[in-house]
Amino acid sequence: MIGWPITFSIKQLSCKLMVLALGLLIVSCGEQDSPPKSETKAVVKVTADLVLKNAKIYTLNWPDPDEDGQPSAYAPYNQKGWHPDATTIAISEGKIIYVGDGDELTSLIDESTQQLDLQGATVIPGLVDSHVHVAELGEILRRVNLIDVQTPQQAIERAKVFETQLSQGEWLIGQGWDEGAWATNYPNRQLLDAAFPDRPVVFKSLHGFAIWTNSKALQMIGINEKSQAPVGGEIVLDEQFNPTGIFLNNATNLIKDGIPKTTAAEFEQFIADGLAKMARDGYVSVHQAGAATEHMNAFEKLRAENRLPIRVYAMLSARDKSLADKWVKKGPYTDPQGWLDIRSVKAYYDGALGSRGARLLEPYSDLPDHKGVSGDGYGFDGEIVKELMKSGFQVGIHAIGDAGNRETLDYLQSVYNEYPLAKNNRHRIEHAQVISEQDIPRLAKMSIVASMEPPHAVEDKTWAETRLGSDRIKGAYAWRSLRQANVALTFNSDLPGSDHNIFYGLHSAITRQDKNSQPENGWYPEQSMTAEEALRGYTIWATYSAFREEQTGVLANGRWADITVLDIDPLQVGETQPQKLLDGKVLMTIVNGKIVYQSQK
């Protein structure tokens, strides 16, 4: 799937031997009684800016495991398990210049070199979260965080505490309640009215496919019993056909568009806060899934001012028509320094499983007359996506249900048929959550990357089988089935939809258990990943999905010095005591050779 680096080719070796032979020939034919002419050559001494030593380093610079997770024969793995393949890394001008056991390090160090003794900490290639909504992360850091609330009343109580920070009449906005867990008994606006009678309240759901709001907000936005839902959306109504305050799928845009707009400076701060948070949590890069005009303005401004703390792979929003049209003409952009690549596009084909918007081949098991929504019915603009693909862009299409995934594959194949070169652009299906068994091989055949979230499986397990039934669930969150079909994977969090903590992500992938280690043996454990596969999903496989596997994703000479330092060994612990992964901590994040985060503990 991802090539193993070769030091030099046979052709290069032959050339070196020819040069050597020619040199000997010249020496033998020269004047024997004349001393050779001396030549003065400048010797360029490379000095390390930063050295990390006394570390447990996993370079990941060996071939992928096989489709069943068995490590390569070249991996630092034996009958006793995993062991590091280096202890020391030297960095100069943003790149790695040495990886090894420190034997050849003396010539690379002088008084200007910063040397850090990591005291046995684990060093891995820099972490990548390949599907994020970073502005929402920054926003949630400044608004009501409703993640992990179990009941509507708990959400209200948390919001009451936050409300003390607001001025009179200011909107109360939060995010994080689980639309999947609450879908069989959604709350209503009357609950919020009782707690907040005079303040407009908007609570976005965990994955963004539902909104719960109060009467004051509806009044200010101008929504009433006569309001119509857009294509692919639903305004939930009560028995009198009045809005209950719950808006699903595309109908959430009615509320989002009515919330007072943030200023460009405020939005830029959301982006900056979100990126800074990711740096603190060990990530050297993120893939922004759906960058609209306001995102791009902020990203480009931060890049121009050299204020991006980590690298950004921007996936343009296909929903932003004017932005898409502009980039169709410009074509993809690859940043020479790798800080802001703009060569991908995010589109939505169907909705979410939790809110029953995902498109299924057969009706929902818990809603027999409903199959979800997709394609034109969900606002998917196939023409603009095709034009972007024709211009050379990678496309990442959100597809959740088995019908949504099949129709997405059919759509991509139709574009391939018209533009065969489009197949080379590593197109992605974002989530690839429920796939019919017969469609899994198609992803490999079509060179599609499955971009998936391990935490989604363990968070959705309490209700997913109710939606799908006992047969269909076997094709859901099916990482092992995809690997066995030779499908390229990348792992991510869909933040803030799931906790982006890397130890939680690894734990989810390896155990298929939640944070309480439930269920005991894992949820459909036959689909679990090995520790190595899980780690690769957040490193080299993620960089492959962004066309950057030649610059980063492994630790080797000449690669970008993008590094994450952990206090536990994710391979040893992940294989032998995976429940202890949840106790792990990020100690340091290095991007382009600079320490952007260092733990003070």
TIDO-584267 format. One record per residue: y, z, x of N, C-alpha, C, O, CB in turn. Coordinates in steps of 0.2 Angstrom, whole numbers, plus 5000, padded with zeros to 4 digits. Each point is the difference from the previous one (the first is absolute). Glycine has a CB too. Example, Ala and Ser with C-alpha at 12.3 -4.5 7.8 and 13.67 -1.06 7.14 Angstrom:
% TIDO-584267
497250395066500650004996500650005004499950035005499550034986;501149905007500650015004500550034996500650015003499149895003;
% end
This chain:
% TIDO-584267
499450005004500650004996500650005004500549964999498950104992;500749995014500550005005499849995007499550045002501150044990;499749875012499749995006500050055005500550045000499849854998;499250125007500050045005500449975006499849955002499150114994;501649985007500449965006499549995006499750045002501450024994;499049885007499749985006500550005005500549974999498649964995;500750105012500550005005500249945003500649985001498950135002;500049844999500249935002499549964998499450024999501350025010;499449894991499549954998499749975006500250015006500549974984;498749985009499749975005500549955003499949995006499050024988;501549955002500449955003500550045005500249975005499749964984;500450135009500450035004499750025007500350005005500350044985;498849985009499650025006499949945005500150015006499350084987;500449855004499949945004500749995004500049985005499149984986;501450045005500749995003500150045006500349985005500249984984;499450115010500150055006499649985006500250005005500050094986;499149895008499649985005500349945004499949995006499150064988;501249905002500349945003500650015004500149985006499549964984;500850115008500650025004499850035006500349995005500450024985;498850035010499850045006499749955005500150005006499650104987;499949855004499749955005500549965003500049985006499050024987;501549985003500649965003500350045005500249975005499949974984;500050125010500450045005499650015006500349995006500250074985;498849945009499650015006500149935004500050005006499250084988;500849875002500049935003500649995004500149975006499249994985;501350065006500650005003500150045007500249975005500350014984;499250085011500050045006499649975005500250005006499950104987;499349875006499549975005500349945003499949985006499250074988;501449915002500249945003500750015003500349955003499149994988;500950125009500650015003500050005008499550005003500850064986;500349955014500050005007499850075002500350054998500749875003;498550085004499650065001500550045005499950065001499049894997;501550025007500350035005500750024997500450035004499049915005;500850054985500650024997500050064996499549994995500949895006;499950175000500050064995500249984993500549964999499750125011;499549954985500249984993500750024999500250065002498649954994;501549955000500750024998500050064995499650004995500849885007;500050174999500050064996500549984994500549975001499350115008;500049944985500449994994500150074997499650045000499949854998;501250125000500150074997500049994992500449964998500450075012;498850014987499949994993500350074997499850055002499249874999;501350074993500350074997499450034996499649964997501549995002;498850115002499550044997500350044994500450045002498949965009;500549984983500350034994499550074999499449994998501149904997;499850165005499650064999500150034993500650004998499650035014;499349974984500050024993500050085000499550035003500049864993;500950145001500050074999500050024993500349984996500450035015;498850044988499950024993500650054998500350045003498549964998;501449984992500550044997499750074997500350055001500449854996;498750095001499750064997499249995001499749955000501250064991;498850055011499350015001499750054996500350064999499949905013;499350034984499650044996499450025004499649955001500950014988;499450105013499450015003499650064997500250044996500349925015;498950054992499550064998500049994992500050054996500350035013;499549864989499949994993499349974998499749985005501650004994;498550024995499449974998500249934996500350004995499150125004;500649835005500249944998499549954997499549995003501450025005;499249974986499649944997500449945000500450004996498950084997;500549875011500449945000499949954994500449964999499650055014;499450004984499749954995500049935003499949954996500650124995;499549935016500049935003499349985001499849985006501350045000;498549984989499349985000499849964993500450014996499350085012;499849874992499949974993499950044994499850065001499749855006;500650064987499950044994499350024999499549975003501449964992;499050125001499350024999499749944995500449964998499950175003;499049884998499749944996500250024993500350054998498849935010;500649984987500250014993499750064997500350024995499749865004;499650155004499750074998500350065003499850054999499149894998;501650045008500450065003499750025007500250045003500149994986;499149935013499850025007500449985005500249945001498750054994;501350065010500549985005499749955005499449995001501150124998;500049855004499849955004499750035007500150065001500949874995;498650035007499750025006500550025006499950045004499149894993;501650045002500550015005500550064998500450025004499649864998;499850154992500450064998499950065004499450015002500649954986;500450095013499950065003499650054996500250054997500849945010;498449994992499650044995499250005002499849945002501050024989;498950095009499350015002499650054995500350014995500049965017;499150054990499650044996500450074998499850034995499249915010;501550084999500350064999500749994996500350054998499249995013;500649894987500649994996500649975004499849975005499850124988;501049925005500649975003500250045006500050065000500349894988;500050015016500350035006500649955002499949945000499050125004;501749974998500649965002499849955005499650015005501150094992;499749855004499949955005500650005005500049955004499349984988;501150115008500550015005500450074999499850044995500449845005;500150145005500450065000500750005001500450044999498650015006;501349894998500649995002500349934998499749955000500150135009;500949924988500349944999500750005003500350065000499149934989;500849965014500749995003500349954996499749944998499950105014;501149974987500449954996500649985004500350055003499350014986;500649885011500649985003500449954995499649954998499950075014;501149994987500449954996499749984993499949944998500650025013;499250094986499749994993499349975000499749994995501449995002;498650015009499349985000499650045004500250045005500249854994;498950115000499550035004499949975006499849945000499650104989;500649995017499949975006499450035004499749975005501550014996;498550074996499450035003499650044994500350044997500249965015;498849994988499650044996499450025004499749955002500750004987;499450115012499450025004500050075001500250044996499949855010;499650135000499850075001500550035005499950055003498949934995;501849985004500550035004499949985007500450025004499750074988;499449885010499849995007500549955004500150015006498750004991;501549954999500549955003500750014998500449965000498749965001;501050144997500750024997500550015005500649994999498850054992;500549985015500550025005500549955001500650025001498650055005;500649874995500549955002500549984994500549975001498749985007;500650084986500449984994500550064998500449994996498749945000;500950125008500550064999500550015005499849995006499250064988;501649975004500550025004500450064997499750024995500449875011;500450134997500450064997500349994993500150044997500149995015;499849904986500349994994499550004994500250004994500749935012;498550074996499450004995500050064996499950065003499549865004;500550084986499950064996499250005000499749964997501550034996;498650075009499350014999499850064995500350055001499649915011;499750024983499850054995499350025001499549954999501450004993;498950115009499350024999499850024993500350044997499850015015;499549914985499850014993499550054999499850014994500549875004;499450155007499650065000499449984995499850044996501250045006;498749864999499449994996500149974993499549994996500050105010;501149904992500249974994499749934999499949975005501150104994;498949904995499749944999500549944999500550014997498550044998;501049905009500449945000499749944997499449985002501250065008;499749934985499749944997500649954999500650015001498550064993;500749875005500549944999500450034994499850034995499549885009;501350074996500550024995499849984993499749954998501250045010;499250064987499849994993500449964996500649995002498950124999;500249854995500449954996499850014992499450014999500649915011;500550094986499950004993500149944997500649985000499750144999;499249844999500149934999500249984992500049944998499250045011;501050074987500249994994500450064998499850054998499349884999;501650075003500450054998500649984996500249944999499550125012;500649994986500749994996500450055003500250064997499349904992;500850035017500450055004500650024997500250065001499349895009;500950014986500650034997499850054995500450054999500249845003;498850104994499850054996499850075003500150054997499649864995;500050085014499950065004500650045002500150064999498949885005;501550024998500750035001500350034994500350055001499849875009;499850054985500350024993499750064998500350054998499949844999;499150125004499750064997500150065004499950054998499249874998;501150075011500250055004500650034998500250065001499349895008;500950024987500750024997500050014993500550024997500049925012;498950054987500050014993499450044998499750035005500949864994;499250124995499550044998499349975002499849954997500950094993;499050005014499349985002499550034995499950064999500449935013;499449964984499550024995499349995002499550004996501349974995;499150015015499349995003499650064999500250065002500249855006;499050094989499550055000500150054994499750054999500249945013;500649994984500150044994499449994995499849944999501550065002;498550054996499449994996500149994992499649974997499850105011;501249954990500250004993500749984999500450015005498750084992;501149894997500749984999500450065001500650005002499149914990;500150155006500450065000500150025007500650025002498950024988;500049955015500150015007500649965003500450025004498450014997;501249904996500549965002500750024998500550005004498649914995;500950114995500750034997500250065004500650015002499149954987;499850095013500250055004500349995007500550035002498650034991;500649895010500249985007500749974999500450015004498449975000;501349984991500649964999500650054998500549995003498949914993;500450165001500550054998500350035007500650015000498850014989;500149995015500350035007500449955003500550025003498550054998;500849874999500449955004500749994996500549985004498549965000;501050064990500649994996500650045002500649984999498749994992;500650095012500650045002500449975006500650025001498750084996;500449855006500449965005500549954997500449975004498650055004;500949964986500449954997500650024996500150064998498849885001;501650015001500650014997499949994992499549974998501250005013;499850054985499949994993500049924998500449965003500250154995;498949874998499949934998499749965005499849944998501250074996;498850015012499749965005499249994998499750044997501150005012;499049904992499349984998499550055004500150015006500349874991;499150145000499450035003499449955001499749984995500750145000;499549875011499549955001499450025005500250045005500749874994;498550084999499550025004499449955000500149954996500250175001;499249895007499449965000499450045003500150045003500749864999;498650074995499450035003499550024995499450015002501350025007;499449974984499550024995499549955000500249945000500650134993;498649955006499449955000499949964993499750034996499850055013;500749864991499949964994499349994998499849994994501349965008;498450055003499349994998499750074997499749994995500349935015;500250134993499750074997500350014994499750044996500250005015;500749944987500350024994500049954994500350004995500550075012;498849874995500149944996499750014993500149974995499849975015;499650114989499750014994500450054995499950014994499049975011;501650054998500550044996500750015004500250055002498750024994;501449875003500750005003500450054997500050014994499949875009;500650155001500550044997500549964996500049945000499850155009;500749944988500549974996500750025002500150055004499149944987;501349985006500750015002500250074997500550035003499849854998;499450144994500250074997499950055005500450054999499349914989;499850045016499950055005500550015005500350055001498549934998;501549965003500650005004500650024997500450035003499049885004;500750074986500650014997500150084999500550025001499349874993;499650145005500150084999500250035007500450054999498749944992;500749985014500250035007500649985002500450035004498449984999;501449924996500649975002500449974995500049935000499450055011;500950054984500349974994500649955002500149964996499450144997;500849925012500749975001500049965007500549975002500050124991;498949905010500049975006499549945000499450014998500950105008;499949834996499549955000499450015006500250025005500749904991;498550075002499550025004499549945000499849974995500350155002;499749865009499549945002499550035005500250015005500749904992;498550095001499450025004499649945001499649984996500450145000;500049855010499649945002499350035002499950065002501149875002;498550034994499350025002499849995007500449975004499350004984;499750065014499750005006500049935003500349995006499050114992;500549854999499949935002500549954998500049945001498850085000;501750014995500549964997499949954994500449964999500050055013;499050004985499949964994500150044994499849974994499449975013;501150114993500250044994500650045001500250025006498649984990;501650014999500650045000500050044994499949984994500849945013;499550154994500150054994500850025000500250025005498550024996;501649954994500750014999500250044994499650004995500649895012;500450134993500250044994500549964995500249945002499650175005;500449924988500449964995500749995003500349954998499150104992;500950005014500649985002500049945005500549965000499750174999;499349865005500049955004499949934996500349955002499250125007;500149934986499949954996500649984996500249945000498750094998;501550025000500749984997500549975005500349954998499550154994;500249935014500549975005499849935002500449965002499850165002;499149874996499849935002500049954995500149945001499150115007;500849984985500149954995499349984997500049944997501150025007;498450084997499349984997499950044993500150065000499549925012;500249994983499850034994499449964997499649975003501650064995;498749994995499449974997500049924999499549984999500550134995;500649865007500049935000499949975007499949935000500950084990;499250035015499949975007499349975001499550024997501350065007;499249864999499449965001499750015008500450005004499949924986;499150095010499750005007500049935003499949954997499450155000;500849905010500049935003499249985001499650044999501549995007;498849914996499349985001499750045005500350025006500149864992;499050145001499650045004500250085000499850035004500149875003;500450124988500250074999499950024993499949974996501050025013;499250084991499950034993500450064999500150045005498749934995;501650034995500450064998499550044995499949984995501349965006;498650125001499550044996500450034994500650035001498750005009;500549964984500350024994499650054996499450015001501149884998;499950154997499750054996499849974993500149944999500550165008;499249954989499849974993500549974996499949964996499250135004;501549935002500649974996500349945004500549984998499850144997;499349865010500249945004500750015004500349965002499149974990;500750145010500550015005499750015007499550025000501250044990;499749935015499850015007499850075001500450044998500349865006;498750114999499850075002500350025006500050065002499049924992;501349985010500350025006499549975006500250015006500450094989;498949875003499549985005500149925001499949974995499350135003;500949875008500049935001499549985005500050035005501249974992;498449955002499549985004500049935003500349964997499050114996;500549935013499949935004500749975000500550035002498349954994;501349965002500749965001500550034996500649995001498849915001;500550144993500550034995500350065004500650024998498849954992;500450055016500350055004500749975003500450045001498550015002;501149894997500649975003500650014995500650005002498749915004;500650104987500550014996500450065002500650014999498749944992;500350105011500350075002500349995007500550025001498750044992;500449915012500250005007500749965000500550025004498349985000;501349954992500649965000500650044997500649985001498749914999;500550164996500550034996500350065004500550034998499049934992;500150075015500250055004500649985004500149955003498750104998;501750005000500649985004499849985007499650035003501150054991;499649875008499849975007500350045005500550035000499549854995;499550125011500350045006500449955003500049945000498950135001;501549955004500549965004499549975005499550035002501650044996;499249885006499649975005499950065006499550005003501049884994;500050165004500050055005499450054998499650035004501649964999;498850034991499550054997499349975001499550035002501350024990;499149885006499449975001499850005007499450015002500849924987;500250055015499950005008499750065002499650015004501349904997;499450154996499850065003499350024997499650035004501650014996;498649944994499450014998499549965005499550035001500949984987;499749935014499649965004500050045007499450015003500949884992;500250135008500050045006499650065000499750025004501549934998;498950094992499750064999499249995000499650045003501450014991;498849905002499349985000499749985006499450025002500849954987;500149995015499849985007499950065004499650005004500949884994;500050165002500050065005499450054998499750025004501649974997;498650014992499450044998499449975003499550045002501150004988;499349905009499449965003499950015007499550015003500649914988;500550085013499950025007499850075002499650015004501349914998;499350124994499850075001499350014998499650055003501549994994;498649924999499350004998499649965004499449984998501050054990;499849945017499649975005499949925000499749975003499750134996;501049874996500049934999500549965005500650035000499049994988;500249935015500449965004500249944996500549965003498950085007;500349944985500249944996499850014993499650044998500349895012;500550044985499850004993500149934997500449965003500050164996;499249864996500149944997500350014993499750034996499349925010;501750034993500350014994499849954995500149945000500950115006;498649984989499749964995500549984994500050044995498950015008;501549904998500549984995500750025002500350054997498849974994;501149945013500750015003500549954996500049945001499650105010;500850004984500549964997500649995004500150025005499450024984;501049935008500749995003500250065003500350005006500049914987;499750155003500350065003499650035006500350035004500249994984;498949975012499650025005500149965006500150035006499050004987;501049905007500149965005500750015003500150005006499149924989;501350105001500650015003500050075004500350005005500249944985;499150115008500050065004499649995006500250025005499950044984;499349905010499649995006500449965006500050025006499049994987;501349945005500449965004500650035003500149995006499549914988;500750155003500650035002499750065006500350005005500449984984;498850055009499750055005499749965006500150035005499650054985;500049875009499849965006500649985004500050005006499049964988;501550015003500649985004500350055004500349995005499949934986;499850145006500350065003499550045005500150065002500749954988;498649965011499550045004499850074997499950045004500549895006;499650074983499850074998499450004996499950054996501349975003;498349935002499450014997499550045005499949995005500249904989;499750175003499650055004499349975001499750025005501050084991;499149865000499349975000500049934998500549984998499050135000;500049855003500049934999499949994992499750044997499849935015;500849974986499949994993499849934999500249955003500750134994;498549914999499849934998500250004993499750034995499349975013;501549954990500350004994499649954996500049945002501150095002;498649994990499749954995500549994995500150044995498750005007;501549904998500649984995499750014993499449984998501149945010;499950104987499950014993500049934997500549974999499950155001;499049854997500049944997500450014993500249954997498750025008;501250094993500450014993500749995001500449994995498750095002;501249925009500749995002500149935001499949975006500250154999;500049844990500049935000500549975005499849955004499850054984;501050035012500549975004499850015008500149965004500850064987;498850045010499850025007499449955002500049975005500450154993;499249874997499449955002500249935001499849975005499550104988;501249915003500349935001500350005007499949945003500350044984;500150075015500449995006499550005006500149965005500850114990;498549975004499650005006499549945000499749985005500450144995;499849854994499649935000500449955005499649975003500050064985;501049975012500449965004500050025007500049965005500750014985;499350095011500150035007499350005004500049985006501050094990;498549955000499350005003499950075003500550045001499549845001;499450145000499950065003500350025007500249955003498750044992;501350075006500350025006499650055003499850054997501349934998;498750015012499750055004500550035005500249965004498749984994;501250125002500550035005499750005007499450025001501050064989;500049895014499750005007499850075003499650005004501149904998;499750154996499850075002499650044995499850055002501349955004;498749974989499550024995500350064996499650044997499649935011;501450044991500350054996500049994993499950044995500849995014;499549904989500049984993499849934999500349955001500750134997;498349925000499749944999500149984992499950054996499349965014;501049934989500149984993499549944999500349945000500950104999;498249964999499649955000499450004994499549975000500750015012;500050074984499550014994500450014994500650025000498650045008;500449934986500350014994499550044995499449995001501249905000;499750164995499650044995500149974993500649994998499550115010;499449894989500049984993499550044996499550035002500849855001;499950134990499550044996499649954995500449964997500450145004;498649914999499649964995499850034994500049974995499649975015;500250134991499950044994500250075001500450015004498649924994;500950114997500250075000499650055003499649985004501049994986;499450095008499650065003499550024996500049994994501050055012;498449984997499450024996500250074996499850004995499549955014;501150094994500150064997500449994993499850044995500250025016;500549904989500449994994499649944996500449984995500750065011;498349944996499749954996500349935000500049964996499550134997;500949905013500349935000499649965005500149944999501050114999;498449975006499649965004499649954995499850024995500150075014;500149854993499649954996499350005002499849995005501249944994;498650084995499250015001499749944997500349974995499850155005;499349865002499649954998499850014993499949964995499750015016;500250104988499750024993500550064998500350035005498549944998;501250054991500550054998499950075003499550015003500549934986;500550105011500050075003499450034996500050004994501350005010;498450045000499450044997500350064995499750024995499649965015;501350044992500350054995500649974996500450044997499350055012;500349844991500549974995499749934998500249955003500850115002;498549944991499649944999500349934998499849955001499450134996;501449935001500449944998500549975005500549964998499350084990;500249995018500549995005499749985006499650035003501250054991;499549865009499849985007500550015005499949985006499349944989;501450105004500650005004500449945000499949964996499450125011;501149914998500549945000500049985007499950035005500850024986;499449885010500049975006500449935000500249984995498750085008;501249915003500349945001500749994996500450045001498449925000;501249994995500649984997500250064995500650024999499249865002;499750154996500150064996500250065003500250054997498949914997;500950045013500350065004500649985004500350035004498650024996;501349894999500749975003499849975007500550005004500150094990;498849895008499849975006500349935000499949964996499150115005;501449925004500349935001499749965005500150015006501050044991;498449925001499549965005500449945003499849995006499350044987;501449955004500449945004500450035006499949965005500149984984;500350115010500450035006499550025005500249995006500850044987;498550005005499550035005499749945004499950005006499950104987;500149845004499749945003500549975005499849985005499550004985;501350025008500549975004500150055007500149975005500549984985;499450115009500050055006499449995004500150005006500650084987;498749915004499449995004500149935004499849995006499550084986;500949885004500249935003500450015006500049965005499849984984;500750115011500550005005499750045006500450025005500549984987;498550035008499750035005499950084999499850035005500649885002;499850114988500050074999499250034998499749964996501550045000;498750055006499450044998500250034993500550024999499050015013;500049974983500150034994499550064999499449995001501149904994;499850175003499650064998500050004992500650024998499650045014;499349934985500050004993499750074997499450015001500649864999;500450164996499750064997499549984995500249974995500950105007;498349954998499549994996499550064999499750025005500449854997;499850164992499650064999499449984997499450025002501650054997;499049904995499449994996499549955002500249965004500550084987;498749965007499549945002500349934998499949965003499150134997;501349914994500249944998500749985004500149945001499450084987;500950035013500649995004499849985007500449955002500250144991;498949935010499849985007499749934999500249965005499650164999;499849874991499749935000500549954999500049945003499050114992;501549965000500549954999500549995006500349955001499750094987;500150025016500449995006499649965005500449955003500150164995;498949895003499649965004500049934998500149955004499250144999;500749904990500049934997500749975002500149945002499150094989;501350015008500749985002500149985007500249945001500250134990;499449975013500049995008499649935001500349965005499950174998;499249874994499649945002500449934998500049955003499050124996;501349944995500449944998500649985005500149945000499650094988;500650025015500549995005499749975006500249955003500550144992;498749945007499749975006499849934999500049955004499550164998;500349874992499849934998500549955001500049955002499250104990;501449985006500649965001500350005007500349955002499950074986;499850035015500350015007499550045004500050065001501149944995;498449965007499450035004500250055005499750045002499749854996;501250095006500250055005500250074998500150045004500349855002;499750114988500250074997499550055001500150065000500649894992;498750035009499450045001500050045006499750065001499649874993;501150055011500150035007500450065000500150035005499749865000;500650134989500550055001499850074997500450044998500449875000;498550105003499850074999500250034993500350065000499649955013;500149964982500250024994499650064998499550015002500949884994;500050165000499750064998500050014993500449984996500050075015;499149994987500050034993500150075001499650045003499649884992;501450105002500250075000499650044995500049994994501149985010;498550084998499650054997499349974999499550045001501550004993;498949905004499349974999499550064997499550015003500749915007;500150114985499750064997499349994997499550045001501750014998;498849914996499349994996499949925001500349964998499950144994;499249895011499849935002499349984997499550045002501349965008;499149954987499349984997499649995007500349975004500249984985;498950075010499549995006500049925002500049995006499350114990;500849865000499949935002500749975003499949955003499350044988;501350055008500649985003500150025007500549985004500050024985;499250065013500150035007499949955005500450005005499250104991;499949855005499949965005500649955000500149975006498750044994;501549984995500649955000500650025004500349965003499350014985;500550095013500550035004499949985007500549975003499750124989;499249925011499949985006500049925001500349985005499050124996;500449864995500049935000500849975000500149955003498850054991;501550045002500749985000500550035005500649995000499149994988;500050065017500450035005500550054997500550005003499349905004;500050144988500450044997499950075003499550025001500549924988;500650105012500050075002500050044994500449994996500149985015;499050084988500050054995500450065002499850045005499149924991;501750055001500550055002499950064995500250004994500649925011;498950144998499750054995500250075002500250015006498949914992;500950124997500250075001499450054999499850014994501449965002;498650065009499450055000500250054995499650034996500049945015;501050064989500250064996499949984992499950044996500950005013;499349904990500049984993499350014997499950024994501049895008;498650085002499350014997499950074998499750024995499949895012;500650144997499950074999500550034995499850054997499749965015;501049964987500550024995499849974993500250044995500749975014;498849934991499949974994499350024997499949984994500849935009;498950125001499350014998499950044994499550004996500250005016;500850044986499950054994500149964993499750024995500750075012;499949844994500049964993499849935001500049974995500950115002;499049905009499949935001499449974997500049954997500650065014;498850034989499449984997500150004993499649964996499750095013;501149994988500150004993500349934998499949984994500350155006;500349855004500349934999499549955000500049954996501150095008;498449965001499649945002499350014998499749944999501150055011;498950074989499350004998499650015007500349985005499949954984;499250085010499650025006499849945004499850005006499750094987;500549855004499849945004500649975004499949995006499249984985;501450025005500649975003500350045006500349985005500049974984;499650125011500350045005499749995007500350025005499950074986;499249885009499749995006500349945004499950005006499050044989;501549935002500449955004500850025001500449965002498849954993;500950155004500750035000500050045007499550045002500649974986;500549985016500150045006499449995005499850045003500950044991;499149855006499349995003500149985007499949945002499750024987;500650085015500249985007499449985004500049955004500950134996;498549954999499449985004499849934998499849965004499850164997;500449874992499749944998500549945003499749955001499950104988;501049965011500549965003499849985007500049955003500950094989;499050025012499949995007499349965001500049965005500650154998;498949914993499449965001500049934998499649965002499950154995;501049875000500249934998500449975005500249945000499750084988;500350025018500449985005500749984998500449965002498649995003;501350094990500750004998500450045004499850065002499849924986;501050005015500450045004500450054995500249994995500049915013;499850164995500350064996500650025004500150005006498850034989;501650005001500550045003500150064995500049994994500649915012;499550164997500150064996500750025000500450005004498450044998;501450004992500750024999500050054995499550024997501049875007;500150134994500150064995500449974994499950044994500150045015;500349874990500449984995500550054998500250024994498949925001;501250105010500450054999500749984996500249945001499450115010;500649994985499850074999499550014995499950064998501249975005;498549924995499550004996499450045002499750044995500649855001;499650125010499550055003500350035006500549975003498549964993;500850135006500250035006499849965006499449985001500450134993;500749885010499949955006499750045006500049975005500949964990;499050145004499850035006499349975003499549994996501050124999;499549875011499549965003499350045000499549974999501449985008;499250124993499350035000499750004993499450005000501050085009;500049924986499849994993499749934999499550004997501350094999;499549865007499849944999499349995004499649974997501649995002;498850065007499350005004499550044996499449974999501250015012;499550084987499550044996499849964994499450004998501250105006;499949874992499849964994499549955002499549994996501650044998;499149935011499549945002499350025002499649974998501549975005;498950125001499450025003499550034995499449994999501250025012;499750044985499650044995500049984993499650024996500750075012;500249874990500149994993500050064996499850014994499749885007;500950165001500150074997500750015000500449975004498550075000;501350004991500750024999500250065005499650025004500449954984;500650065012500250055005499650064999500050045004501149914996;498650064994499550064999499349995002499650034998501250004993;499149915012499349985002499549994994499450015001500850055010;500149914984499649984994500049934999500549975001499850144994;499249865002499350034999499750025006500149975006499849974983;499650105011499650035006499849945005500150015006499550094987;500149855004499749955005500449945000499849955002499150094995;501749965000500549945000499949964993499450004997500650005016;500549974986500049964993499849935002500349965004500650104991;498549925003499749935002500050005008500349955002500049994986;499350105015500150015007499749945004500249995006499750134993;499749834998499849945003500649965002499849955004499150064989;501750005004500549955002500550035005500549985002499449984986;499950105015500450035005500049975007499649955001500150164993;500849905009500149985007499850045005500050074999501049874997;498950045010499950045006500750025003500549984998498449975005;501150105001500650035003500349945004500649994999498950135002;500249845003500349955003500349944996500549985001498750045008;500449974985500349954996500650024996500549974999498449994999;501150115000500650034997500649995005500649984998498750104995;500649945013500550005005500349935001500649995001498950115005;500049854995500249935001500449984994500549965001498550025006;500950044987500349984994500850025000500449964997498550054997;501250045010500750025000500449985007500550025002499250074990;499949875012500249985007500049935001500349964997499450155007;499749874999500049935002499949954994500249945000499350105011;500149984984499949964994500749994997500149954997498750095002;501650015001500650004996500549955004500449964997499550164999;500049885011500549965004499749924999500449965000499950145008;499149894991499749944999500349974993500249945000498750095007;501250014988500249984994500849985000500249974996498950104999;501249955011500749985001500149955006500549995002499850124993;499149865007500149955006500250035006500349975004499949954988;499750155009500350035006499450035005500150045004500949984989;498449965006499450035003500049985008499750035004499749964985;501049965013500149985007500550055004500050005006499749884991;500750154999500650045003499850084999500250045004500649874993;498850114998500050074999499350014996499649954999501750075001;498550044998499450024997499550025004499550044998500849874994;499750085015499650035005500450025006500649985000498449954996;500750115008500450035006499749965006499550015002500750104992;500249845008499849965006500749985004500550004997498449964997;501050025012500549985004500449944997499649954998499850095012;501249964990500449954997500250004992500449974998499149965011;500150124988500150014993500750044999500250045004498549954994;501550014996500650044998499850085001499450014998501049904994;500050135010499850075001500250034993500550045000499849965013;499349994982500050034994499450054999499449975000501249934995;499550165005499550055001500150064995500550024999499449945013;499550074986500050064996499650055003499449985003500849954987;500050135011499750065003499850054995500450024996500249965015;498850044988499750044995499750075004499849995006500049914986;500250155004499750065002499250015000499750045002501450014995;498649904999499350004999499849925002500349965000499750144991;499349905010499749945002499749974993499550024998500250015014;500749914986499849984993499349965000499650004995501649995003;498549995008499449975000499450065001499549994996501049915009;499650144999499550065001500050044994499550014997500649995015;500550024985500050044994499849964994499750034996501250045010;499449874994499849964994499349994999499749994995501449965006;498550045005499349994999499650064999499550004996500749915012;500050154995499650065000500250054995499650044997500149945014;501050034988500250054995500749974997500550035000499050075007;500449854989500549974997500550044995500649995000498749915001;500450164996500450044996500650035005500550024997498550004995;500949995014500550035005500649955001500550025003498650055002;500849864993500549965001500750024997500549995002498649924999;500850124993500550024996500550055003500550024998498849964992;500450055016500450055003500449975006500350045004498850054993;500849855004500349965006500850004999500350014995498749935007;501350055004500750005001500249945004499749995005500450144993;500549845001500349955004500450045005500450044999499649874993;499950085015500450035005500549965003500650025002498450045001;501049874997500549965003499949934997499449974999500650105011;500649894989500049934999500449975005500650015001499250014986;499949925016500449965005500049934997499549974998500150115012;501049894990500149934998500449975005500650025002499450014986;499849915015500349965005500150055006500549995003500049944988;499150115010500050045006500550065000500050045004499749865002;500650114988500450064999499750054995499749984995501349945007;499150145000499850064995500450004995500650025000498950045009;500349934985500450004994499950064996500450024995499649865004;499450165002499950064997499550045005499649975003500549984985;500150115012499650055004499950074997500650034999499749915012;499250084988499950074996500350055005499950005006499049964988;501450095002500350065004499550055001500150065003501049914993;498350035000499550055000499550005006499650045001500549964987;
% end
